[in-house]
Amino acid sequence: MWALLVMVVFQNAGSIGIRPKRYTIEWMQANRERERQENTNPVTRYLDRRRTERGGTWIAQYALPWHPYWLWMHNTHDPDYPEFYLEKPESPHLHYEDYKRMDVPFTAPEE
């Protein structure tokens, strides 16, 4: 187990401090907007909603980190996309409860 842990840390040590734009808060919001417009993955959202209706179910994709840069990307913004600005990140993809607001865009309100 120790060797596996050391191997993973050693392989990922080269990416420490790298902040890819695709994991910024604005890009994640833009991705959610694209998924909303295209209505991608409606079956998965339906199944996730059904699982939670049946009882207390922990769905890992809504709680676990989903990219290797999550330690230092928690509050990284991209100034190129101010229309998707958020103070802090939400879920990276459409949540199963987002089906209630599929007609509302994820863009920030105009000031």
N, C-alpha and C positions, 0 to 999 in steps of 0.2 A: 504494500500500500504506500509506503514511504517513497519507494522508487517511482511509482506512478505519479504521485504528487510533485516530486522534484522534476520529473520529465515534463509535466504540463506547465509548471512555472517556468522552466528553462525555455520551452518552445514559445511561450507567449511573452517572454521578457522583452523581446524586440518591439512589441507594440505598446509598451507603456508610454503614456503621454500623447499618443496619436489620437486625434479627434476627427474622425471622418464626418463629412457633412451629412451623410445619410442617417446618422444617429442623433442629429441635433433636434431640438424640440420642434422647430418649425418644419423640418422635413418629415418628422413623424406625423404632425398635424396634416401636412399636405398629402401624405400617404393615406391617412384616414379619410380625407376628403375624396381622394381618388377612389378608394374602396366604396365610399358612400354613393358616389355618382355612378359607378359601374355595378353597384350592388354585388360585389364579389363575396363569395363564400357564404351565401345565405343559409345553406344547409348546416354548416358548422355552428352558426349562431343559433339556429333553431334547436339543434341537439344540445348545445350548452345551456340554453334556456330551459329545455325540458329536464335536464339533469338537476338544475337548481330548483325547479318546481317540485321535484320528488323528494327533496330533503337537503340537508346540509352536505354539500359536495364541494370539495376544494378542487378548483380547476387550475392546474399548474401554469398554463400559458398566461394567466392573468396575474400571477404573483411572482414568478421566477424571472431573473434577468434573461434577456433573449439575445444579447450580443456580448462579445468579449471585452468591450470597452466600458461597461456599465459602472465600474468603480470611479472613473474620472469624467464621465459624460453626463452626470445627473443634472447639471445646470448649464449646459452649453447651448448658446443661441447662434443663429445664423442671420446676420443683418440683411441678407439679400432677399428674404421673404418676410417682410413685416406684416403681411396680411394674415399670417398664421401664427403670430406671436402669442405665447402663453407664459405666465410667470414660472410655473413648474410643469414638468412633463406629466402627461396622463398615460393611459395605456397606448402601446405603439400601434395597435390595430383596432379595428372595430370591436367593441365589447358586445356581449350578447344582449345587453340592455339598450344598445344604440339603435335597435330596430324601431324604438319608439320615436326617435327623432331623425329618421332618414330623410325628411324633407327640409331639415335645417342644416345649412352648410357649417363647416368647421372653421370658417375664416373669422378673424378677429373683427370686432365692430370698428367701423370707421370713426376717426376722431376729428 
